[in-house]
């Protein structure tokens, strides 16, 4: 992530862990401390601390890192873009679902109207039936109550 010293990078890791703790997410689910064998000068070897990270942990580290580092700035930008893409996808899915539900409601109301009129119910009766349905739908409020409430 562009850090020259492990100690400086570990500051961002610790901040990311604190972020998890603050929102009561189990830190060990995303940050797994492990050891890694490295070779020192003259062939000596030593275990050093390292971490295995989830994608979520990487996201938090990037958000808590030094934005002056190219790698951190790139990661922050990447996650911001991906977050916005996901928001747009979710908005589009919700719009499609609403449109489909409206279509099904329209078709149901069309069939209901047809059945009511086929049974000889006049316009006033149809209005009373619709009003009772709306009252049930709106938690006991009539259509007119709802129109008044929302200024329609």
C-alpha positions as CSV (number, residue, x, y, z in Angstrom):
1,X,0.0,0.0,0.0
2,X,3.0,2.3,-0.5
3,X,4.3,2.2,3.1
4,X,8.1,1.9,3.4
5,X,7.9,0.8,7.0
6,X,5.6,-2.0,8.4
7,X,5.0,0.1,11.6
8,X,3.5,2.9,9.6
9,X,1.2,0.5,7.7
10,X,0.2,-1.2,10.9
11,X,-1.2,2.1,12.1
12,X,-3.8,2.0,9.3
13,X,-4.5,-1.7,10.1
14,X,-5.1,-0.9,13.8
15,X,-7.4,2.0,12.8
16,X,-9.4,-0.3,10.6
17,X,-9.7,-2.8,13.4
18,X,-10.9,0.0,15.7
19,X,-13.5,0.8,13.1
20,X,-14.8,-2.8,13.3
21,X,-14.9,-2.7,17.0
22,X,-16.8,0.6,17.0
23,X,-19.6,-0.9,15.0
24,X,-19.4,-4.2,16.9
25,X,-18.2,-6.3,14.0
26,X,-16.0,-9.2,15.1
27,X,-12.4,-8.1,14.2
28,X,-11.2,-11.7,14.0
29,X,-13.7,-12.4,11.2
30,X,-11.8,-10.0,8.9
31,X,-8.3,-9.6,10.3
32,X,-6.4,-12.9,11.0
33,X,-3.0,-12.4,12.6
34,X,-0.4,-14.9,11.3
35,X,3.3,-15.1,11.3
36,X,5.5,-15.1,8.2
37,X,9.1,-16.4,8.0
38,X,11.5,-13.9,6.4
39,X,15.1,-14.2,5.6
40,X,17.5,-11.7,7.2
41,X,21.0,-10.9,6.3
42,X,23.6,-13.7,6.3
43,X,20.8,-16.3,5.8
44,X,19.2,-15.9,9.2
45,X,15.4,-16.3,9.4
46,X,12.9,-14.8,11.7
47,X,9.1,-14.9,12.2
48,X,7.3,-11.6,11.7
49,X,3.7,-10.6,12.3
50,X,1.5,-10.5,9.2
51,X,-2.3,-10.5,8.5
52,X,-4.7,-12.4,6.3
53,X,-7.4,-10.0,5.3
54,X,-10.9,-10.2,3.9
55,X,-12.0,-7.8,1.2
56,X,-13.9,-5.8,3.9
57,X,-10.7,-5.5,5.9
58,X,-8.9,-4.2,2.9
59,X,-11.6,-1.6,2.3
60,X,-11.3,-0.4,5.9
61,X,-7.5,-0.3,5.7
62,X,-7.7,1.8,2.5
63,X,-10.2,4.2,4.1
64,X,-7.9,4.5,7.2
65,X,-4.7,4.8,5.3
66,X,-2.6,7.8,4.3
67,X,-4.2,9.4,1.2
68,X,-0.9,10.9,0.1
69,X,0.2,7.4,-0.8
70,X,-0.7,6.6,-4.5
71,X,-1.8,3.1,-3.6
72,X,-4.1,4.3,-0.8
73,X,-5.6,7.1,-2.9
74,X,-6.2,4.6,-5.7
75,X,-7.9,2.2,-3.3
76,X,-10.0,4.9,-1.8
77,X,-11.1,6.0,-5.2
78,X,-11.7,2.4,-6.4
79,X,-13.9,1.6,-3.4
80,X,-15.8,4.9,-3.7
81,X,-16.6,4.1,-7.4
82,X,-17.6,0.5,-6.6
83,X,-19.9,1.7,-3.9
84,X,-21.6,4.2,-6.2
85,X,-22.0,1.5,-8.9
86,X,-23.6,-0.7,-6.3
87,X,-26.0,2.1,-5.2
88,X,-27.0,2.7,-8.9
89,X,-27.6,-1.0,-9.4
90,X,-29.7,-1.3,-6.3
91,X,-31.7,1.8,-7.3
92,X,-32.3,0.3,-10.8
93,X,-33.4,-3.0,-9.3
94,X,-35.8,-1.2,-7.0
95,X,-37.2,0.8,-9.9
96,X,-37.7,-2.4,-12.0
97,X,-39.4,-4.1,-9.0
98,X,-41.7,-1.1,-8.4
99,X,-42.6,-1.1,-12.1
100,X,-43.4,-4.8,-12.1
101,X,-45.5,-4.5,-9.0
102,X,-47.4,-1.5,-10.5
103,X,-48.0,-3.6,-13.6
104,X,-49.4,-6.5,-11.5
105,X,-51.5,-4.1,-9.5
106,X,-52.9,-2.5,-12.6
107,X,-53.7,-6.0,-14.1
108,X,-55.4,-7.1,-10.8
109,X,-57.4,-3.9,-10.6
110,X,-58.5,-4.4,-14.2
111,X,-59.7,-7.9,-13.4
112,X,-61.4,-6.8,-10.2
113,X,-63.2,-4.0,-12.1
114,X,-64.3,-6.4,-14.8
115,X,-65.6,-8.9,-12.2
116,X,-67.5,-6.2,-10.3
117,X,-69.1,-4.7,-13.4
118,X,-70.0,-8.2,-14.7
119,X,-72.0,-8.8,-11.5
120,X,-74.0,-5.7,-12.1
121,X,-72.5,-3.4,-9.5
122,X,-73.0,0.3,-10.5
123,X,-70.4,3.1,-10.2
124,X,-71.4,4.1,-6.7
125,X,-71.1,0.5,-5.5
126,X,-67.8,0.1,-7.2
127,X,-66.6,3.3,-5.4
128,X,-67.7,1.9,-2.0
129,X,-65.9,-1.4,-2.7
130,X,-62.7,0.4,-3.7
131,X,-62.9,2.7,-0.7
132,X,-63.2,-0.3,1.7
133,X,-60.2,-1.9,0.1
134,X,-58.2,1.4,0.4
135,X,-59.2,1.8,4.0
136,X,-57.9,-1.7,4.7
137,X,-54.7,-1.0,2.7
138,X,-54.1,2.3,4.5
139,X,-54.5,1.0,8.0
140,X,-58.0,2.3,8.6
141,X,-57.7,5.6,6.8
142,X,-59.9,6.3,3.8
143,X,-58.7,7.3,0.4
144,X,-59.8,10.9,1.1
145,X,-57.9,10.9,4.4
146,X,-54.7,9.8,2.7
147,X,-55.2,12.4,-0.1
148,X,-55.7,15.1,2.5
149,X,-52.6,13.9,4.5
150,X,-50.4,14.1,1.4
151,X,-52.0,17.1,-0.2
152,X,-53.1,15.2,-3.3
